[in-house]
């Protein structure tokens, strides 16, 4: 893929606005929205930006490096692409586009169980360098099949999602027919007709579907039956016994995503997990919950010497990444920023978003006179 510069879109906010104008409203609101009145969606980013960083100007330093070692692998930057379901709804082949961009840029790409490309395709694109996020099935047999496929495809990291014991109440998705079970409305059809570029690309690529799950789904299901299948097949409710069973089966690195309390962080340590991602599902599950940066600070202070502490939710920009790392995270993941990128620029969106974030983070570190990512915590006021 040719890598191009897009000077008209120098920040994630410009990509967001371009995506809003380029894709149907129901698709944009799916990726942009949160649950209930979206208070926690806003709080996530606001409280990251409440943090302040201290520069130390008068000293000798080398040029900063963004390189970060995580689970024995050195990445070119301290951020990765978070798992997002139904990525192909935002832009056709979005999963493949982002996986390729992440691999080329040497940052981690995490594949969702309900993404629109399958385990094997993403493994091929990333030469088995992607991570796989497991949305826990109700039946152990399906769980074991998915884990075996990830193992056979060479995924080094398995991520277990723990923060969806119930589907979030997302009013916009309900209005748009994107709740479970989903439906297509006249309003959605009119929105599609108003976005001809998106409509043509989607027509050529085919209707997005949960590619990893297709082998286990009855053929000929309409959208309503697909929703019923998802309700019946998956449960976000986890306990220690379920995690122990996965730990015994998975020989690679095992990460728990959705941790929002010291209690769950302690359980991850006790069960021998390798990492946690402090997350509140991007403000899409519990509107009355904390932002992610607050528990990250507490959890990192208590557990950082026992387990790798990562963070997502609310992180949009390079300065946001810097503040999240300064707050104690070892690594960060971003979801919406990359979806805005592909929604705005299609096949070029992944590369351009990565470049924006790298340039912004590098500038912050230059300004702080901070040489290494792991030293950012020394600059937190």
ABEGO torsion letter per residue (X at the ends): XBBBBBAABABAAAAAAAAAAABBAAAAAAAABBBEAGAAAAAAAAAAAABBBBBBABBBBBBBBABBBBGGBBBABABBBBBBBGAAAABBGAAAAAAAAAAAAGBBBBBBAABABBAAAAAAAAGGABBBBBBBBABAAAAAAAAAAAAAAGBABBBBBAABABBBBBAAAAAAGABOBBBBBAAAAAAAAABAAAAAAAAAAEBBBBAAAAAABBBGBBAAAAAAAAAAABBABBBAAAAAAAAAABABBBBBBGBABAAAAAAAAAAGBABBBBBAGGGAABAABBBAAAAAAAAAAAAAAABBBBBBEGBABAAAAAAAAAAGBABBBBAAAAAAAAAAAEAAAAAAAAAAAAAAAAAAAAAAGBABAAAAAAABX
